[in-house]
Amino acid sequence: MSDQLIIFDTTLRDGEQSPGASMTKDEKLRIARQLERLKVDVIEAGFAASSNGDFDAVKAIADTIKDSTICSLARANDRDISRAADALAGANRARIHTFIATSALHMEKKLRMTPEQVLEQAKLAVRYARSRVGDVEFSPEDGYRSDVDFLCRVIEAVIAEGATTINVPDTVGYAIPELYGHFIKTLRERIPNSDKAIWSVHCHNDLGMAVANSLAGVKIGGARQVECTINGLGERAGNCSLEEVVMAIKTRRDYFGLDVGIDTTQIMPASRMVSQTTGFVVQPNKAVVGANAFAHASGIHQDGVLKARDTYEIMRAEDVGWSANKIVLGKLSGRNAFKQRLQDLGIQMESESEINAAFAKFKELADRKSEIFDEDILALVSDESVTTEKEQYGYVSMSQRSETGERPHAVVVITVDGKEMRGESDGNGPVDASLKAIESHVKSGAEMVLYSVNAISGSTESQGEVTVRLQHSGRVVNGVGADPDIVVASAKAYLSALNKLHSKADRVAAQG
């Protein structure tokens, strides 16, 4: 077996299935560029057949990214596989990832197919996928809860049809590390042609063991690919966390004996970008990328670290991209310096007009803030008001009044299809009043299911980053807004979410 572990990132596909985490094409392309800087081996860019929007996103990533293999998910049917192949046509290295459920529960209740029908469908799907691309991955959905004898038959058959990677998902997060590791090992030992494919693990975190299960699949089972996401993003309790798996392999190479090609200094930029794009805030005590990951409050710990870092630190913060790096630019700073910092952060804008819009926003922010941090830049370019795309709703200005003993009142000016509208309302607080003022014109009927505020950097001068999650007619979307004034940030986030609700791009959920 190879001593190189393949890192397969599915942030843009499985991670995006988190309610409210759906991304625009430009956002997905920006994250894909950062994943390329991170030196991810395989980027699962999306599910091309699910919508025209996802097809366009997969195609844009396939046409742009040169150093990573680009993958699209496809159900085990000709239409999905054909759409995936078409979207991947421009990729340097393309992979189709096809799947079909193999557990008795899923076959009976979801697919309404017999085991023999599933077996035949899996073979036909892999055969067709292999006729379109040279790299085909097959996943038996809910594989861990499948009958071992049947699973062996299916996997042996798809390897014979040309599958180059076999991924065994713990789709519902049911596995226990030791049992899952031995499950993979049993499959590899029992299937005669198992050595003809690379074995992969894909674990969900419903019991908090996605990383442990994945590592057991590697160490005990002999898997040589791990499917994971930045920050562990994913539906329900999330997926296996890329940063945790990578740093476990690197920190405990004495145990695993494996190498990864990841540039770990790009982990923090990737984490910040995904968090700020999706609005899913990283918990402070999250391993590797949480704000407290390298913080020491105990006096004993502080004393030890000051004397010798390795007394309490098994990793160096700078090795995963933590730094105090900041860009300090003001009204007299040049556009070229701003462009260079964007490049350093892995941000590429498609047109000069976008750069000009972002630079204008930067200058406006520099007038209000003495220091601009990397997080401020990321928030700024994530702000939909700097894009040149025409949006249904846009923020113009606001005034609000709030004083003790008086009911807060807000006046908000927005654009609706390019025309300025003025709304005003009272509310329980300035944020409530502002959002009600917007609703007085929009009348979206959406239900707010999440409102959160996060300080981007650590001072009272910090920008506030607000996430608003709206639900309407079965759709759930996130809006993110940033501004030194959290009331303004709230209005921007609300309008961002409304724009996404207004978008009619349909999505089909898939799970592998």
N, C-alpha and C positions, 0 to 999 in steps of 0.2 A: 504493500500500500504506500501511496505517496505520503511524504511528511509535510505537505503543503495543504492547509485548510482553505477551502474556497468560501469566500464570504458573499452570500447572495442576499442583496438588500431588497426588501419588498415594501419599503416605506410608501412608495408611490402607488402601490396596488393594495396590499392587505392593510397597510397603515391608514390609507385613505378611506377605508371602510368604517373607521370610527365615525359615529354620528356627528356631523358638523365639521369633519376634517377634509371634506372634498376641496380640491385645489383647482385653480385655473391652469390653462396650458402654460402660461408664462411662469407661474409659480412652480409647476412641476419641472419645467425646464431649468429654472434657477437651482432647484434642489438637486436635479440630476447632475448639473455641472459641479456642485459641491461634492456629490458622491464620487464623481470622477476624480476630483482633487484628493478625496479620501482614499482613492485607489481601491474602491470596491470592485470585486471581480465580476459580479453579475448584477445588473440593475433591472429589477422587474418594473417596467415603466408604466404598466397599467393592464387593462382588460379591453383590448381594442374593439371587440365586438359589442361592448356594453352600451356605447353611445358614439355618435359622431365626434363629440368633444374628446372622449378618451382616445378614439382612433387618431385624431389630430395630435394629441399630446404624445402618444407613443411614437407616431411618425416624426414629430419634431425632435424628440429625444434621439431616436434612431439615426436621424440625419445629422445630428449635431455632435453626439458623444462618440469619441474615437477610441478611447483606451479601455472601456469596459464592454463586456458582452451585454447587449440589450435584449430583454426578454418580454414577451407578452403572454398573459394568461389566456387560455381558450378552453371552453368546455369541449367534451369529446364529440364534436360534430363538425362536419365539413365547413359550414358557414363560419363558425367561430375561428377555426384554424385558418381558413382563407383570409379572413379579415386581419388576423394576427400577422400572417405572412406578408400581406400587402403593406401593412403599417411598418413592418420591419425591413422592407425592401432596401432602404438606404443605409442600413447598419453595416459597420465593418465586420462585426460578429453578431449574429442573430440567433436567438433561441426561442422556440415555441414551448410553452409549459401547458400541457393539456392534462385534464383531470376528470375523473368520474368516481362517484361514491362506491365503496365496496363493503361497507358494514351492512349487516342484515337489516338493521333499523332504517338506514338511509335508502337502501335498495327498495324496501317494501313501502315505506311511508312517503318518501320524497320522489324517488324516480319511478316507482311502480313498475319495476323491471325485475325479471328473474336473474339469478346469478349468471346463467349462460348468456343471456342478452347483454349483461354488463361486460362480461368477458369479451364477447364479440365486438361490442362497441369500442372497448379500450384498444383492441388490436387494430381495428379499422382506423381509429383516430391517430394512433402513433404511426401507422403505415402512411397515411395521407400527410401528416405533419412532416415525416421524414422525406417525403417527396418534394416538400417545399423548402425545407432548411436542413442543414447537416447536423444541427444540435437540437435534440428534442428531450425535454424533461417530462416524465409522467408521474402524477400523484394519484394514489388511491385515496380519495377524500374519506375522512374518518377512518384512516388506515389502522390506527392503533386499536380501535374497537372492532376490527374485522376478524372473521374466522381465519386462522393462520393458514390452514390448508388451501382455502379459496384464494387468499392473498398470494400465496406462493404460485398458484396456477396463473393468476393475472400477471404478476410481475415477470415470471419466466416468459410468458407469451409476449409482453410488450418489449422486453429486451430483445427477443428474437426478431421483433418487427423493426428494431433499430433505435429504441430509446437509449440515450446516452447517459442520462441521469435518472435515478429512481429516488423520489422523495417520499418519505413515509410520515404523513402529518398526524400530529395529535390535535385534531381539529377543534376539539372541545376542551382541551386542557385537563384531561382525565388522568394522564400518566403520572407514574412515580419514577424517579430517576433510575434506580437499579432495574426495575421491571422494564422500563422503556429501552434501556441500553441492551438488556438481554433479548428483548423482542427484535430489535434490529439485528443483533448477532445471529439469532435463530433463523431469520429470513435469509441472511447472507449465506449461512451454512447449508440451508436446505435447498436453495435454488441453484440448479446446476450451472447456469450461465451468469451467476451474480457478479463474477469478476469482469464481465463485459461492460459494466456501467459504474458510474460514480454514485455512491449512496449519500443521500441527503436527509436532514432532519428539519422539521418545521413544527415548532411547539407553541401552543397558546398558553397564556398565563393565568388561567382561571383559578388555579390553586396556588399561584405564586411560584411555580417551579419551572417556568419555560426555559430559563437559562440553565438550571441544573439538569433538566431533562435533555436539553440539546447537548450539553457537555457529556452526559452519560452516553448518549447516542454516538458521540465521537469516540470517547475513550473505551467503552465496553463494546459498542456495536460496530465500530470501525467506519462510521460515516466520515466523509471527507468534504462535505458541504454543509454549512449551517445557514438556514433562512432566518432572517432577523430584520428588525427595523430600528431606525434611529429613535432613541428615547423609549424603546419598547412600545411605540405607537401601534394601535390596532383596536379592532372592535372588542366589545366587552372589556375584559381586563388587560387586553393588549397582547403583543407578541414577544418573542424572545428579543432581548435588548442587544443590539449590535455592539455597543460600547462595552457592555459587561462581558460578553463572550470574548471579544477581541482582547480585552485587558486580562481576562482570566487565562487565556492561552499564552499571552506574552509574559505575564507575571509568573505563571507556574509552568514554564517550559520544561522545568525539571520533571514534572509529572506527566504532562501531555506529550512532550517531545515533538511538537508541531510548530510550524511557522505560518504566519499570515502576512500578506502583502500590504496590509493597511498602513497608511501614513497616519499614525495615531495623533499627531499634532493637529490634524484636521477634524478630530472628533468634536471638540467644543464648538467650532464654527458651524459644523453640521447640526449639532444639537440646538444651538440658538436659532439657526435658520428654520428648522422644522417647527420648533416651538412657536416662533413668532409668526410663521406663515399659517399654521393651523389654529393658533390660539390655545393650544394645549400646554399649559404651564408645567415646567419640570418641578417636581416636589423637591424641597430643599435637601432632604436626606437621601435623594436618589444616588445610587452608586455611580461613581466616575464623573457624572455631569451635574449633579445637584450642587446648589450653592454652598452647602455645608460639607461636601465630599472631602475637602482638604482643610477644614476648619477644626481648630482644637480649643475647647473651652475649659477643660479640666486643667488645673494648675500643674498636676503631675505630668499630664501629656505635653503641655506647653514647655515645661522644663526639659523633658526628654527630647522633644523635637528641636529645641534650640541647641542642645548639646550634640545631637546626632539625628538627622532626619529619619533614618531608617529605624529608630526606636519605635515609632508609631506610624510611619508611612511606608507602605509597600510599593507605592508608585509615586512618581514625581508629577506634581500638578502640571508643569510645563510640557511633560511628555504627551499629555492628552489635549493640549491646546489652551490650558488656562494661562492667562497673562493679564498684566495691567496695561496692555497696549491701548493707547487712545489716540485719537486724531484731534488735535487742537487747532481748529481753523476758525477764522472770524470773517468779518465783512471784507477785509482786504485780501483774503486768501484766494488763490487762483483756481480756476476750473480744472486745470491739469492735475493739481494735487488731489482734488476731490475724485477725479476719474481714477487716479492711481490707487486710492484707498478702496474704491469700489472693486477694482481688480484684485487687490490683496485679500479682500473678503470673499472672492469668488463670485462677484455679482457682475454679470454682463448684460448691458442694455442693448436692445436691438437697433435703436435709432438715435440720432443726435437730438431729436425733439424730446425723447424720453430722458436723456441725460440732462438736457437744459431744464426740464421740469423738475427733476430731482435736485439739481444744483440750486434752483430758485428756492425750493423748500428747505434745502440745507442752509442757505444764507438767512432765510427767515428764522430758522431754528437757532442759528448762531447768534442772532440778535437777542435772543431770549435766554440763552444758556451759555455759560462761560466755557464749558468743556463739552466736547462731543465725543462720546464713546462709540466703540464698534457696534454695540447694541442699538445705539441711537440711529446709526446709519442703516442697519438692517431693518429697524422699525420704519424708518423713513421710506425706504424703497419698497417695503411691503404695503405702504399706505396707498390705497387705490387712487387717491387724489393726484398722485404723481404720474399715473399712467396716462397715455394719450388715447386709450380706448374710450369710446363713447359709452357712458353709463346712464342708466335710467335716472338715478338720483345722485346728486352731488352736494357737497357741503360748501356753503358760501360764508356765512357769518352767524354770530350768536351774541345775544346779551341776556344775562340772567341776574335776578336779584334774590338774595337770601339773607334774612336777618332774624335774630331771635324774636319770637313772638309773632312773626308774620309768615304767611303762607308763601313759599318760594314761587317765583314766576319766571318764565323764560320766553324769549322771542328768538326764533330760529329762521334763518333765510337759507333755503335750499334751492337747487335746480331740479326740475322735473321735465325730462326730455328737453333740456337746454333752456327752459323758461324759469325765471326766478319766481319762487313762491315764498310768502311770509306766513309763518304759523306761530301762534302763541298759546300758552297754557299755564295753569297752575299745577302744582304737584306736591307730593309728600316731601320732596327734596329737590335740589337743583337738577339732578340727573333725571329724576322722574318727570319733572316739568318739561325738560328739554325734549325727552323722547315722546312725551304726549304732544308737544308742539309739532313735532315731525309727523306723528300719526294723524293729527288733525287734518292734514292734507293727503297723506298717503293712503290711510284707511286700509292697511294690509290685512288686518284680521289675524295676524300671526301671534302665536303664543311665545313669550320669552321663557326659555327653559334654563338659561344660564346667563349670569352677569358676573364678571370678575374683573378686578383691577390688579395689575402687577406693576411694581416700580421697575423700570428697565435698568437703572443703575442705583447706586446706594446713597443718594443724598436727597434733600428736600427739593433740590433743583431738578431732580430726575424727571424724565418724561413718564407719564402714566400710560401703560398699555392696557387697553380695555378689550375684553372679549365678550361678545354678545352672541348667544346661540338662539336662533328662532326656529319654530316649528310651524308648518302650515301644510295642510292637506297631505300629511305623510312625509313631507320633505323636512329634513333638518339641516340647517346651514350655520356656519360660523362667520361672524364678521369681526375684524380686528382693526382697531384704530389707536393711534399714538399721538400724544400731544402733551406739553408741559401742564396744560389745564385738563384735568381729568374729565370735566364736564364736556369740553370740546372733543376729547378722545372718545367719550361715550357716544356722542352724536355721530362721529365718524364711523365708529364700529357698528352702530345701528344701521346707518345708511349702507355700509359695506354688506351687511347681512341681507338687507332688503334687495340690493342689487343681485346678490346670488339667488335669492328666492325668485326674483323676476326672470332670471335666466331659465330657459325652458329645457336645458340639456338634461335628458333623462339618463338615469344610471341604473344598471342592473347589478345587484349585489352578487358577488361570487365569493366562495370561501374554499380555501385549500388547506 
